[in-house]
Amino acid sequence: MAADENSLLELAVSGDDAALSEILRVSDAELRSRLSGQIGRRYRSALSVADVLQVTYMEAFLRIGRFRPAGNGAFRNWLTKIAESNLKNAIRDLNRMKRPPRDRQFALTHDGDSHVALLNTLAGSQSSPSRQASRTEIQTAIESAMGLLPADYRTVVQAFDIEGKTAQQIGREIGRSPGAVYMIKTRAHVRLAEILGDSTQFFSRDA
């Protein structure tokens, strides 16, 4: 990385959005080259390199403050890691598209059930939602946390997890491919888990 790019990177890490935009622009061609050929033919109707990069760059803006320089090429390697993770998640969900997860195969009969199901999803295997939290408390917490998400992330979570729409439906509504919707959903879930994880009221570690 040239000296002027290192200067831009320092500014970006300190919170300068214009500097980050410029360094992403400069890095774009190399990142596209790194991703070229990684999307198999069977997925190309639902996913493109541009989709992967769009979500990757959103994540870069959200997480640049956590980046720690570690020599030449570190920033592009960091971006590539995010991009490849996004691609892996999208392909995983595209493969599952005809097999909805178990928590989406059953009708939700009570107000707030979708919020409880989302909390269970966010808890994953490392922790469990607090059994002391009521459905209303969970719904309020989820909605408050969603308000802290970027607009695209919030829109996808609302449509996918709360309203139960498919990736294809959401994609048509917001002008994104199904693969992009899945990538946004996965990243939004990570952000929500981070936000909610700051409160021990809703997550507890399993024994």
N, C-alpha and C positions, 0 to 999 in steps of 0.2 A: 504494500500500500504506500502511495506517495506521501510525502510530508504534509501536503495540503489536505489530503484525505485523513491523515491522522489528526490534524487540527480540527477538521469537521467532526470526526468521531468523538473527540474530547468534548466539543460543544454539544453534540447530540446526547451523549451520556449525561451531561449536566442539565438536559431538558430543553435544548434548542430544537424545536420541531423543524425549522427551516433547514438546519444543518443535517438533520436526519433525512429529510426529504431528498436533499442533494446527494447524500452518500448512498441512499437506496437507488437513486437514478443512475449513479455511476456504477453501482454493483449489479444492476439489472441484467445486462447482457451475459455476464459470467454466470449468474445464478440460473438464467434460462438455459444456458449451455449445460450446466450441471444436471438439470432436471430433464433435459431432452432425452427422449427414448425411455423414460421411466414409467410412462403411462401406457399400459398395454392397449392393444387395438379394441378389446372388448369394452373398455371403459371410456373411450374417447368421445362417445356421444353424450356422456354424462359428466365429463371432467376434462379440463384443459390445464396446460401449464399456467395460463393467465389466471385461472381460478385459484390455483395453488399459491401463486405469487400475491394475489390480492389479499388473501387471508394472512399469508406470511407477513406482509407489510403492515397489516393492522396489528398483528402480534408484536412486530418490532417496535411500533409506537408505544404499545402498552408495557413492554418489558425492557426497553433500552436502558432504563435506570439500573437494571440488574446485570447488565453486560460488564464484564471485566476484561480489558485488553490483555492478551497473552501472546504477543508477538505478531509478526506479519501474517496476514491471512486469517487471523482469529475472528474478525467480524464476519467475513464471508462464510467461514466455516460455521459460525453460530447461526447465520441466516439459513444456510443449507440444512442444518440440523432441524430447524423449525419447519422449513419447507418439506423436508422428507417425512417428518412426523405428521404434518398435515396430509400429505399424500397417502401415507399408510393408513391414517384414520379414515379418510374418504373411501379408499378401496375396501377397507373392512366393512364400512357401513353400506356401501353399494352391494357388496356380496350378501349382506343380510337383508337387503331391501325386500325380498319376497318372503322373508321369515322374520316378522316383527318380534322384538324382544317380548318376553313373557308379560312384563308389566304393561305392554301396550296391546295385548291380545284380549283383554277383558274390559268390559264397560265400567266406567267410573260412575258410581251411583250417587255420591254425596258431593255437595259443594266443598271444594278444597281437596278432594281426593287426588286430583292431578298434581297439586302442590306437594302432597305427601309422597306420591309416587316419584316426583322429581327429587325430593329430599333423599329418598332411599337410593336413587340412582347416584346422586352426588356423594353419598356416604361411601359407596364402593365397598371394598373388602377390608379396608383398613380401620374403619370406624362404623358406628351405627347411630342413627338418629335417636336423640333422647326420647325415651318412652314417656317422659314427664310432660312433654310439649303437646298441647292440644292441637287439633286440626286448624283452628282459627289462628293460633300463635304461629304455626308453621306457615300458613298462607300469608300472614302479615310479614313474616321474616323473609320469605321468598320474594314477595313483591317489592319489599324495601331493597333487598339485594339486587334484584333485577334493575331497579332504578339507577344503580351505580355502573351498569354495563354500558359499553358503547352501543349506539343506536341499532346497528345491524345485529349485534349479539342479542340484544333485548328482543328485537322483532322475531328472530328465529326461535328463541326459547319460548316466547309467548305462543307462537303458532304451533311449534312442534310439541312441546311438553305440556302446555296448559290447554291448548285448543285441540290437540290430537291430530293436526294436519300432517300429511305426508310431505316428504322432501320435494316430491314433484309438484304438489300443490303450492308449497311455499315458494319454490323456485319460480313458478309462473307468476306469482303475486309480486315478487320483489326483483324479478329479472335476473335471477342467478341460476346456475345449473344445479341439479340435485347434489352433485359432488361438492360444490361450494357450500350448499346448505348444510351438509353433513360436517364439513370442516368447521364452519362457524358454530354449529351446535356443540361440537366437541370442545372447542376452545372456550365457548361461553360457559359450559359446564365446569371447566377448570377454574375460570374466574369466579363463578358463583360459589364453588366449594371453598376457594380461598377466602372470599368475603364472609361466608357463613362459618367457616372454620375458626374465625377470630372469636366466636362466641361459644363457650362450652355449654350453653343452654341447649344447643341443637345437635351437637356431635359429641359422642363419647367414645373413647377407645374400648374396643372389646378386650375382655380379659384373656 
